[in-house]
Amino acid sequence: MRIQWWMGVTLGMAAQLGALEAQACGGCFGPPPPTPRDVQVVTDHRMVLSLSATQTTLWDQFQYSGRPSEFSWILPIRYTPGLRIAIADDGFLSYVNSVTAPRLLPPPFPWASCPFPPNAGGAFDASSSADAGARADTGVTVLRMEVVGPYSVSVIRGTDPMAIRAWLQDNGYSVPTPVGPVIDFYTAMNMDYIALRLRPDPTGLVPRMQPVRVTMDGYVPRLPLRMIAAGVADKVGLSLVVFGNARIEASNFPNGELSDASFTWDWAGSQNAPQDYLNAFNALNRANGNRLWLSEVANRVNVASWFIARTSAAPAPDASVETATTDPMDDLRVITSTLSSTPYVTRFRADLPAAMLDRDLELGASDLGTRDALYQYARQTNIPPRPACLGPGDGGFIASDVTVVAPNDAGVATSDLGGAATNAGETPIPATAGGGASCAVEAPGAHPTGWRALVLGALAVVTLRRRRRT
């Protein structure tokens, strides 16, 4: 059987099956220019993390299509009585992903008076844990057992990794072979484990997979990447949104940012904005040994103004395992309970080869400034000539800080943000008196028209008068 894994960086999910899907709520670019386009390219894992001095909460969302008996999800933690595990709302994660998404803004059409070209285009209750307590016969201590939505959840502790593996397997948790060394590592660090599996369903159907929210006491700025490495064959894409009191960065991986200068708009070609964004990210990632954590957005956000409507689907009528009813505003209140109404939001993107998942991600405060969500194409090539319907001072680049860089083979300048714009050999013509000017484009070096025609005409009249006088 082919073995695949899907687990969030923070929530170490393991699954041994042949049809396991990892899916993040990715989007595409929306309306045509000049409206900004969201850069929400689908990644393999999507997570949200809230960090404060007193509490850390992490969210993970996953989709599963295999047999329920073969699904399991494991997270190494340090247990405290304040641990809370609950079902999160799909709408909350989708909303966060949408609101924090970077947006790529195409440049305005150089000549504002003419049309845009078409090509531009439940919580745990310790008192109700029936089977909690030491298990001398297994060498594993069961700290908690509970039902959360469609999941059976156990929180366990032990010093013998082989005993932990045996307990998980004996209690219906799938533990693929690659997970063994990972459990050895975290057990040696005296870590405890949250283990989650789907509850049996007599219908044989997979219950609706609901996101999970885990809240821990204290400040826990670490994500167990080794859990992902156990099931990654090649590489894995990651998306992480962090709420905190300050901007956050990776402490043990290289960090980076894209700038407007990372994007070039070719007026003669057909632009693919999502691909342009990924190409810029991939180039920076390669320059950093494919270990980059890209800070896509870093800014304060007024979450107090958010209202997220309920979108959770009702339980399937033929499913015997009940799904939990959720409210996305409950997830939002978890953040505002320990952070201000305007927390700092840092959004990361990574695409890591399996070999680079050799350490857990450690996060720390960053002293860098803000990185706004809005990007634009700063460099432009093959800028079209000025249409003849525009006279001196008419139209022109909407962005006043665009300068000519160099003419291309056709005599049309390329540009870069930084000064006023012109076109090589441009010959603008003023609009007709009746106001019905046409937008014919005049090639560089063509016959003199517009203001130059007027000047030449005036010189001809002066010359003729002088000849008559003589």
C-alpha positions in Angstrom: 0.0 0.0 0.0 1.3 3.5 -0.8 1.9 5.5 2.3 1.1 9.1 2.4 1.1 11.6 5.3 -0.8 14.8 5.9 -0.1 16.8 9.1 0.1 20.4 10.0 3.4 21.7 11.1 2.2 22.4 14.5 -0.2 19.5 14.9 1.8 16.5 13.6 -0.8 14.4 11.9 0.1 10.9 10.7 -1.9 8.8 8.3 -1.2 5.5 6.6 -3.4 5.2 3.5 -3.5 5.3 -0.2 -5.8 8.3 -0.8 -4.9 11.0 1.7 -5.3 14.6 0.5 -3.5 17.7 1.8 -5.4 20.9 0.9 -5.1 24.5 1.8 -7.7 27.1 1.0 -5.8 28.6 -1.9 -7.2 31.1 -4.3 -6.4 32.7 -7.6 -6.2 36.1 -9.0 -9.5 37.9 -9.1 -10.8 40.7 -11.2 -8.8 42.1 -14.2 -6.4 45.0 -13.7 -6.1 47.5 -12.2 -7.7 45.7 -9.2 -5.2 44.0 -6.9 -5.1 40.3 -7.2 -4.8 38.0 -4.2 -1.7 35.8 -4.2 -3.2 32.7 -2.6 -1.5 29.8 -4.3 -2.4 26.5 -2.8 0.1 25.0 -0.4 0.3 21.6 1.1 -0.2 22.6 4.7 -2.0 25.6 6.2 -1.8 26.7 9.8 -2.6 29.6 12.1 -0.8 30.3 15.3 -1.5 32.8 18.1 1.4 33.6 20.4 1.1 35.5 23.7 3.0 35.4 27.0 0.3 33.5 28.7 -1.2 31.3 26.0 -0.4 29.7 22.6 -3.1 28.4 20.2 -2.6 26.7 17.0 -5.1 25.7 14.3 -4.7 23.0 11.6 -7.1 22.0 8.8 -7.0 18.8 6.8 -9.0 16.8 4.4 -9.1 13.0 4.3 -10.6 10.6 1.8 -9.3 7.2 2.9 -10.6 4.6 5.3 -11.4 6.0 8.8 -9.4 3.3 10.5 -6.2 4.4 8.8 -6.3 8.1 9.9 -4.3 9.4 12.8 -2.8 12.7 13.8 0.0 13.1 16.4 1.4 16.2 18.0 4.3 16.3 20.5 3.6 18.8 23.3 4.5 19.5 26.9 1.3 18.8 28.8 -0.2 21.2 31.4 -3.6 21.0 33.0 -4.6 24.1 30.9 -4.4 22.2 27.7 -7.6 22.6 25.6 -8.5 20.8 22.4 -11.5 21.8 20.4 -13.0 21.7 16.9 -12.3 24.9 15.0 -14.4 26.5 12.2 -13.6 26.1 8.5 -14.8 29.7 8.0 -12.3 31.1 10.5 -9.3 29.6 8.7 -10.6 30.6 5.3 -11.2 34.1 6.5 -7.8 34.5 8.0 -6.2 33.1 4.8 -8.2 35.6 2.6 -7.6 38.7 4.8 -3.9 38.1 5.2 -3.2 37.1 1.6 -0.6 39.2 -0.3 -2.0 41.1 -3.3 -0.2 41.8 -6.5 -1.2 45.0 -8.3 -0.5 45.2 -12.1 0.8 48.6 -13.2 -1.8 51.1 -14.6 -2.0 51.3 -18.4 0.6 54.0 -19.4 -1.9 56.2 -21.1 -4.8 56.8 -18.7 -7.2 58.0 -21.4 -7.2 54.8 -23.4 -8.6 51.4 -22.6 -6.5 48.7 -20.9 -5.1 46.1 -23.4 -6.9 42.8 -23.2 -3.7 40.7 -22.6 -2.9 42.6 -19.4 -4.5 40.8 -18.4 -15.5 21.0 22.3 -12.8 21.4 24.9 -11.3 18.7 27.1 -12.6 18.3 30.6 -10.1 16.4 32.8 -12.7 15.3 35.2 -14.6 13.4 32.5 -11.7 11.5 31.2 -12.9 8.0 32.0 -9.6 6.2 31.3 -7.1 8.8 32.5 -4.4 7.7 34.8 -1.2 5.6 34.9 -1.1 2.3 33.0 1.5 0.2 34.7 1.0 -2.6 32.3 1.9 -0.6 29.3 4.5 1.9 30.6 2.3 4.7 29.3 0.3 7.3 31.3 -3.0 8.4 29.8 -3.4 12.0 30.8 -6.7 12.5 29.0 -9.2 10.7 26.8 -12.1 12.5 25.2 -14.4 12.7 22.2 -14.1 16.0 20.2 -16.5 16.2 17.3 -15.8 13.2 14.9 -12.5 12.5 16.7 -11.3 10.3 19.5 -8.5 12.0 21.3 -5.9 10.8 23.8 -3.1 12.7 25.6 -0.4 10.3 26.7 3.0 10.4 28.4 5.9 7.8 28.6 9.6 7.4 28.8 9.8 4.3 26.5 9.2 5.1 22.9 8.6 1.5 22.0 5.8 1.4 24.7 4.3 4.6 23.3 4.2 3.1 19.8 2.7 -0.1 21.1 0.0 1.8 23.1 -1.0 3.9 20.0 -1.3 0.8 17.8 -3.2 -1.2 20.4 -5.7 1.7 20.8 -6.5 2.1 17.1 -4.0 4.8 16.1 -2.1 4.3 12.8 1.6 4.5 13.4 3.5 4.2 10.0 7.0 3.0 10.1 8.6 6.4 9.4 7.0 7.8 12.6 9.0 5.5 14.8 12.3 7.5 14.8 10.4 10.7 15.3 8.6 9.3 18.4 12.1 8.2 19.7 13.4 11.7 19.3 10.5 13.6 21.0 10.3 11.0 23.8 14.0 11.5 24.5 13.1 15.2 24.9 10.4 14.3 27.5 7.6 15.4 25.3 4.0 14.2 25.7 1.7 13.5 22.8 -1.8 14.4 21.6 -3.1 11.5 19.4 -6.3 12.0 17.4 -8.2 9.5 15.2 -11.6 9.3 13.6 -14.3 7.6 15.6 -15.6 4.3 14.0 -18.6 4.9 11.7 -20.8 1.8 11.0 -21.7 3.3 7.6 -18.0 3.1 6.5 -18.1 6.7 5.4 -15.5 9.2 6.4 -17.0 11.8 8.7 -16.6 15.5 7.7 -13.0 16.4 8.5 -13.1 19.4 10.8 -10.2 21.7 11.7 -8.6 21.3 15.2 -7.7 24.0 17.6 -5.1 23.3 20.4 -4.5 25.8 23.2 -1.6 25.5 25.5 -0.4 27.5 28.6 2.5 29.9 28.1 4.5 31.0 25.1 5.4 28.1 22.8 7.0 29.5 19.6 8.1 26.1 18.2 6.6 24.0 15.4 7.6 20.3 15.2 8.8 20.0 11.6 10.3 16.6 12.2 6.8 15.2 12.3 6.3 16.3 8.7 9.7 14.9 7.6 8.5 11.4 8.6 6.0 11.3 5.8 7.4 13.6 3.1 8.8 11.8 0.1 10.2 14.9 -1.7 9.2 18.3 -0.4 6.3 20.1 1.3 4.8 23.6 0.9 3.8 25.4 4.0 1.6 28.4 4.8 1.7 29.8 8.4 -0.1 32.9 9.8 1.1 34.1 13.2 -0.8 36.5 15.5 1.4 38.1 18.1 2.4 41.3 19.9 5.2 42.0 17.4 6.4 40.9 14.0 7.7 37.3 14.0 10.6 35.6 12.1 12.2 32.2 11.9 15.1 32.0 14.4 16.8 28.9 12.9 16.0 29.2 9.2 16.8 32.0 6.7 14.2 34.7 6.4 13.4 36.8 3.4 11.0 39.2 1.7 9.9 40.0 -1.8 9.8 43.6 -3.0 8.1 45.4 -5.8 11.3 45.2 -7.7 10.9 41.4 -7.8 8.1 41.7 -10.4 8.4 42.8 -14.1 5.4 43.5 -16.2 5.8 42.9 -20.0 3.2 44.9 -21.9 4.0 42.9 -25.1 3.2 39.6 -23.4 0.5 37.8 -21.5 1.1 38.0 -17.8 0.5 35.2 -15.3 0.5 36.9 -12.0 0.3 33.8 -9.7 3.2 32.3 -11.6 5.1 35.6 -11.5 4.8 35.6 -7.7 5.8 31.9 -7.4 8.8 32.5 -9.7 10.0 35.3 -7.5 9.6 33.2 -4.4 11.3 30.2 -5.9 14.3 32.3 -7.0 14.7 33.7 -3.5 14.2 30.3 -2.0 17.0 28.8 -4.2 19.3 31.6 -3.2 18.8 30.6 0.4 19.5 26.9 0.0 15.7 26.0 -0.4 15.3 26.7 3.4 13.7 30.1 3.2 10.7 31.2 5.3 9.3 34.1 3.2 7.6 36.8 5.2 4.7 37.6 2.8 2.9 40.1 5.0 3.8 41.7 8.4 1.5 44.3 9.7 -1.0 45.2 12.4 -4.5 44.2 11.8 -7.7 45.4 13.4 -9.3 42.1 14.2 -11.9 43.8 16.3 -13.5 44.9 13.1 -13.8 41.3 11.8 -17.1 39.6 11.5 -17.0 36.0 10.2 -20.3 34.4 9.4 -21.0 30.8 10.1 -20.2 28.5 7.1 -19.9 25.1 8.7 -22.0 22.5 6.8 -24.6 20.4 8.7 -23.7 16.8 9.4 -24.4 14.4 6.6 -27.8 12.7 7.1 -26.4 9.2 6.5 -23.4 9.7 8.9 -23.8 8.1 12.4 -20.8 10.0 13.8 -21.9 13.4 14.9 -19.9 16.5 13.8 -19.5 19.4 16.0 -21.3 22.7 15.5 -18.8 25.6 15.4 -18.8 29.4 15.4 -15.8 31.2 13.7 -16.2 34.1 16.1 -15.2 31.7 18.9 -11.9 31.1 17.2 -11.4 34.8 16.8 -12.2 35.4 20.5 -9.4 32.9 21.4 -6.9 35.4 19.8 -8.3 38.5 21.3 -8.5 36.9 24.8 -4.7 37.3 25.2 -3.7 39.8 22.5 -4.9 43.3 21.7 -7.6 44.1 19.2 -4.9 45.1 16.8 -2.3 42.3 16.9 0.7 42.0 14.6 0.1 39.5 11.9 3.0 37.8 10.1 2.3 35.5 7.2 4.9 33.0 6.0 5.4 30.8 3.0 7.9 28.0 2.7 8.7 25.1 0.3 11.1 22.8 2.1 12.7 19.6 0.7 12.4 16.6 3.1 16.1 16.9 3.9 15.6 20.4 5.2 13.0 19.2 7.8 15.8 18.2 10.1 14.9 20.6 12.9 11.8 22.1 14.4 10.9 25.7 13.4 11.7 28.1 16.2 10.1 31.5 16.0 11.3 34.8 17.6 10.5 38.5 17.5 11.8 40.5 14.5 13.1 44.0 14.5 12.2 44.6 10.9 9.4 47.0 9.9 6.1 46.3 8.3 5.6 44.4 5.1 2.3 45.6 3.6 0.1 43.0 1.8 0.0 45.0 -1.4 2.7 44.3 -4.0 3.0 45.8 -7.5 5.0 45.3 -10.6 7.8 47.9 -10.2 9.6 47.1 -13.5 8.0 47.4 -16.9 9.1 46.4 -20.4 7.8 47.0 -23.9 5.8 50.0 -22.9 3.4 50.9 -25.7 3.9 54.3 -27.5 1.8 57.2 -26.4 -1.6 57.3 -28.3 -1.9 60.2 -30.7 -5.1 61.4 -29.0 -3.1 62.6 -26.0 -1.5 66.0 -26.1 1.2 67.5 -23.9 0.3 66.8 -20.2 -2.6 64.6 -21.1 -2.8 61.0 -19.9 0.7 59.7 -19.0 1.6 57.2 -16.4 -0.7 57.3 -13.4 2.2 56.5 -11.2 4.2 59.7 -11.2 7.5 58.1 -10.1 8.1 55.9 -13.2 11.3 56.6 -15.1 12.6 55.4 -18.4 15.4 52.8 -18.1 16.4 52.0 -21.6 14.8 51.8 -25.1 14.1 48.3 -26.5 14.7 47.2 -30.0 11.5 49.0 -31.2 12.6 52.3 -29.7 10.1 52.1 -26.9 11.5 52.6 -23.4 11.4 50.2 -20.5 10.7 51.7 -17.1 11.5 51.4 -13.5 9.9 53.1 -10.5 11.8 56.3 -9.7 10.9 59.3 -11.8 8.8 60.9 -14.6 8.0 58.9 -17.7 8.3 59.5 -21.4 8.6 57.3 -24.5 11.5 57.4 -26.8 10.5 59.3 -30.0 7.0 60.1 -28.8 5.0 62.6 -30.8 1.8 63.4 -29.0 -1.1 65.0 -30.8 -3.6 67.3 -29.0 -7.3 66.3 -29.1 -9.5 67.7 -31.7 -11.5 70.9 -31.0 -14.7 68.8 -31.0 -13.3 66.5 -28.3 -13.7 63.4 -30.5 -10.1 62.4 -30.6 -9.2 58.9 -31.8 -6.6 56.8 -30.1 -4.3 56.1 -33.0 -0.8 55.1 -31.8 2.0 56.9 -33.6 5.3 55.1 -34.1 8.5 56.6 -32.8 10.2 58.7 -35.5 7.0 59.3 -37.6 6.1 62.6 -39.3 6.0 65.7 -37.0 2.5 66.3 -35.5 0.9 68.0 -32.6 2.9 70.7 -30.9 5.9 70.2 -33.2 3.7 70.6 -36.3 2.5 73.9 -34.8 6.0 75.1 -34.2 7.2 74.2 -37.7 4.2 75.9 -39.2 4.9 79.1 -37.3 8.5 79.1 -38.4 7.3 78.6 -42.1 5.0 81.7 -41.8 7.8 83.9 -40.3 10.2 82.8 -43.1 7.6 83.6 -45.8 6.9 87.1 -44.4 10.7 87.9 -44.4 11.0 86.9 -48.0 8.1 89.1 -49.0 9.7 92.1 -47.3 13.0 91.6 -49.1 
